[in-house]
Structure formats: structure tokens, C-alpha cells
Amino acid sequence: MKTIELRRHTASDGDRLTAEGIRAAVEIGSLLADQYDLLISSGAQRATQTLACFLAGSGKPFACGVSVDPAFRSSVEDRWFAAAERSGGGGLDGFLKTDPALVKEEADRFGGSLRRVLDSLPDGGRALIVGHSPMHEVAVYGITGRMVAPISKGAGVILVQDGDDVRVVAGPSISLEAPLPSSVSGPKRR
């Protein structure tokens, strides 16, 4: 079994975290899993800063270091903003109504990026990817065919791969505080 935890960056002003975003990211870091084989930022400063604050809050060294992978950042952000304005915001279902080609193209791209990360993980491995909404939601859709609710700042989705099956085990519509299947190592509990 392999696990990917997708988390959205915390509160920001432009591409930098606000004081509240820094505080929240450090606090969230204290709740993260004890071990990751890959730590990935989309490359946006706010995502990389969030990941750095997560690690500071965890208080643990991670030998894998942090990688920047722009495959987890959309190259058509203006198109997403326009679709969000036309749909009134909300989830992927609204984006599908206003720009279905955008959702399909990005689901294929981001889902493929998740598949690449899963393929690179060892058996029992875990990755943490910090990025953006709706990119994480469309990535989940691309790899599972399932829509998840919009991810709020600092929140996330946990995916597991068991054989060829990839499924959501925690996320916006499934509490990250709920017990996970015994075979999945979830966030630490306080």
C-alpha cells in the first residue's frame, strides 16, 4: 500500500503566507504523519513556505528533503480564475459545467502527476504534496474518477493505492480525524 497526502497551502497574501498562515501551518505540522518518503511543493512560494512551516511544526528531520515539482501547479491559472468567476466558485461540478475541457485536460495532467509519484514510492511509502485548490481536487478526480469537496486552506486529502486501486480515505468530505483503515497510517492525534 502507498499513500499520498495532498494539502493546500495555508492563508496567504499574494504568494507569501500571512502571519495567520504561518501559525496555522506550524500547528498543522504537529499533526502530520511521522514519516514521509517524498515531500513535494508545487513551487509556488506560498506552497513551499507552507511545507517548510509544516516541517518546523513537526519537529522531526526528514532525510528525503523537499522537492519542487511544477507538475503540481497549473500553467493555465487564468483559465481557472475565469471558470471560477463564471461558475460562481464552488467545486469541480461547477467547473465541469462552465469549462469541461479545462477539467478534463487538467484531470489528465494532474492525475498523471499523482500516478508518477505513486510509481516512485516504495511499497508502504508515503508522500506529502503541498499545492493548490482546485488543482488538488482535479488531481483526485483524474486518478480516482471521484470528486471531492473543495479543500480549504491547510486542509487535505489522503489517497491510498492498494494494487491498482487508488481511493480517497480521508479528505474534505471524510474527516481527517476519523479512524483510517488499520493498514493506513494517518495523521498523528493530539
C-alpha positions as CSV (number, residue, x, y, z in Angstrom):
1,M,0.0,0.0,0.0
2,K,1.2,3.5,-0.9
3,T,-0.2,6.8,0.5
4,I,-0.3,10.4,-0.8
5,E,-1.4,13.2,1.4
6,L,-2.4,16.3,-0.7
7,R,-2.6,19.5,1.4
8,R,-3.5,23.0,0.3
9,H,-1.2,25.9,1.3
10,T,-2.4,28.0,4.3
11,A,-3.6,31.6,4.3
12,S,-1.6,33.9,2.0
13,D,-1.4,37.4,0.8
14,G,-0.3,37.1,-2.8
15,D,2.4,34.4,-2.9
16,R,3.5,34.8,0.8
17,L,1.9,33.3,3.9
18,T,0.2,35.7,6.3
19,A,1.1,35.6,10.0
20,E,-2.1,33.5,10.4
21,G,-1.0,31.2,7.6
22,I,2.4,30.7,9.2
23,R,0.8,30.0,12.6
24,A,-1.7,27.5,11.1
25,A,1.0,25.7,9.1
26,V,3.2,25.2,12.1
27,E,0.2,23.9,14.1
28,I,-0.8,21.6,11.3
29,G,2.8,20.3,11.1
30,S,2.5,19.0,14.6
31,L,-0.3,16.7,13.4
32,L,1.3,15.3,10.4
33,A,2.5,11.7,9.9
34,D,5.8,10.7,11.4
35,Q,7.4,9.6,8.2
36,Y,7.4,10.6,4.5
37,D,9.4,9.2,1.7
38,L,8.7,12.3,-0.5
39,L,7.9,15.9,0.4
40,I,6.8,17.9,-2.7
41,S,5.9,21.6,-3.2
42,S,4.2,22.9,-6.3
43,G,7.0,25.5,-6.5
44,A,4.8,28.5,-5.6
45,Q,6.3,30.4,-2.7
46,R,3.2,30.0,-0.6
47,A,3.2,26.2,-1.0
48,T,6.9,25.9,-0.3
49,Q,6.6,28.2,2.7
50,T,3.7,26.1,4.0
51,L,5.6,22.9,3.6
52,A,8.6,24.5,5.5
53,C,6.3,25.5,8.3
54,F,4.7,22.0,8.4
55,L,8.2,20.6,8.8
56,A,9.1,23.1,11.5
57,G,5.9,22.2,13.4
58,S,6.6,18.5,13.1
59,G,9.9,18.9,15.0
60,K,11.3,16.0,13.1
61,P,14.1,15.7,10.5
62,F,13.0,14.2,7.1
63,A,16.0,12.8,5.3
64,C,14.2,12.9,2.0
65,G,14.3,16.7,1.9
66,V,11.9,18.8,-0.1
67,S,11.4,18.6,-3.9
68,V,9.8,21.3,-6.0
69,D,7.6,19.8,-8.8
70,P,5.9,22.3,-11.0
71,A,3.7,19.5,-12.4
72,F,1.5,20.2,-9.3
73,R,0.9,23.9,-10.4
74,S,-1.4,24.8,-13.2
75,S,0.0,26.5,-16.2
76,V,-3.4,27.9,-17.0
77,E,-4.3,29.6,-13.8
78,D,-6.1,32.5,-15.6
79,R,-8.4,30.0,-17.2
80,W,-9.2,28.5,-13.8
81,F,-9.9,32.0,-12.4
82,A,-12.2,32.8,-15.4
83,A,-14.1,29.4,-14.9
84,A,-14.4,30.1,-11.2
85,E,-15.9,33.5,-11.9
86,R,-18.4,32.1,-14.5
87,S,-19.4,29.2,-12.2
88,G,-19.7,31.2,-9.0
89,G,-16.9,29.2,-7.4
90,G,-17.6,26.0,-5.5
91,G,-16.5,22.6,-6.5
92,L,-15.4,20.8,-9.6
93,D,-19.0,20.2,-10.7
94,G,-19.3,23.9,-11.3
95,F,-16.1,23.9,-13.3
96,L,-17.3,21.0,-15.3
97,K,-20.4,23.0,-16.3
98,T,-18.5,26.1,-17.4
99,D,-15.3,24.6,-18.9
100,P,-15.4,20.8,-19.2
101,A,-12.4,20.8,-21.5
102,L,-10.3,22.5,-18.8
103,V,-11.3,20.0,-16.1
104,K,-10.6,17.0,-18.5
105,E,-7.2,18.4,-19.6
106,E,-6.1,19.2,-16.1
107,A,-7.5,16.0,-14.6
108,D,-5.4,14.0,-17.1
109,R,-2.3,16.1,-16.3
110,F,-2.6,16.2,-12.5
111,G,-3.8,12.6,-12.3
112,G,-0.8,11.6,-14.3
113,S,1.4,13.5,-11.9
114,L,-0.1,11.7,-9.0
115,R,0.4,8.4,-10.8
116,R,4.1,9.2,-11.3
117,V,4.5,9.9,-7.6
118,L,2.8,6.7,-6.6
119,D,5.0,4.8,-9.1
120,S,8.1,6.3,-7.4
121,L,7.1,5.4,-3.9
122,P,8.4,2.2,-2.3
123,D,5.8,-0.3,-1.0
124,G,4.4,1.2,2.2
125,G,5.7,4.6,1.2
126,R,4.1,7.9,1.8
127,A,4.3,11.3,0.1
128,L,3.1,14.8,1.2
129,I,2.4,17.2,-1.6
130,V,1.6,20.9,-0.8
131,G,-0.2,22.8,-3.5
132,H,-3.4,24.5,-4.5
133,S,-7.1,24.3,-5.0
134,P,-8.7,23.3,-7.3
135,M,-5.6,21.6,-8.6
136,H,-5.6,19.0,-5.8
137,E,-9.3,18.3,-6.3
138,V,-8.9,17.9,-10.1
139,A,-5.9,15.6,-9.4
140,V,-8.0,13.4,-7.2
141,Y,-10.7,13.4,-9.9
142,G,-8.1,12.5,-12.5
143,I,-6.7,9.5,-10.7
144,T,-9.9,8.2,-9.0
145,G,-12.8,9.5,-11.0
146,R,-14.2,10.8,-7.8
147,M,-15.0,14.4,-7.0
148,V,-14.0,15.7,-3.5
149,A,-15.4,18.8,-1.9
150,P,-13.3,22.0,-2.2
151,I,-10.2,21.8,0.0
152,S,-9.9,24.7,2.5
153,K,-6.5,26.3,3.2
154,G,-4.3,24.0,5.2
155,A,-6.7,21.0,4.8
156,G,-6.1,18.0,2.7
157,V,-7.0,14.7,1.1
158,I,-5.4,11.3,1.8
159,L,-5.2,8.8,-1.1
160,V,-4.1,5.2,-0.9
161,Q,-3.1,2.9,-3.6
162,D,-3.6,-0.8,-3.0
163,G,-2.6,-2.8,-6.1
164,D,-4.2,-1.0,-9.0
165,D,-6.9,0.6,-6.8
166,V,-6.5,4.3,-5.8
167,R,-9.0,5.6,-3.4
168,V,-9.7,8.6,-1.1
169,V,-9.6,7.5,2.6
170,A,-9.7,11.0,4.2
171,G,-10.5,14.5,2.9
172,P,-12.9,17.4,2.9
173,S,-15.9,15.1,2.9
174,I,-14.2,12.4,5.0
175,S,-12.8,13.7,8.3
176,L,-9.1,13.7,8.7
177,E,-9.8,13.0,12.4
178,A,-11.9,9.9,11.6
179,P,-10.2,6.5,12.1
180,L,-8.5,5.3,9.0
181,P,-8.4,1.7,7.9
182,S,-5.9,-0.2,10.1
183,S,-3.5,-0.6,7.1
184,V,-3.2,3.1,6.6
185,S,-1.0,5.3,8.8
186,G,-2.9,8.6,9.3
187,P,-2.1,11.9,10.8
188,K,-0.9,11.9,14.4
189,R,-3.6,12.6,17.0
190,R,-3.1,15.0,19.9
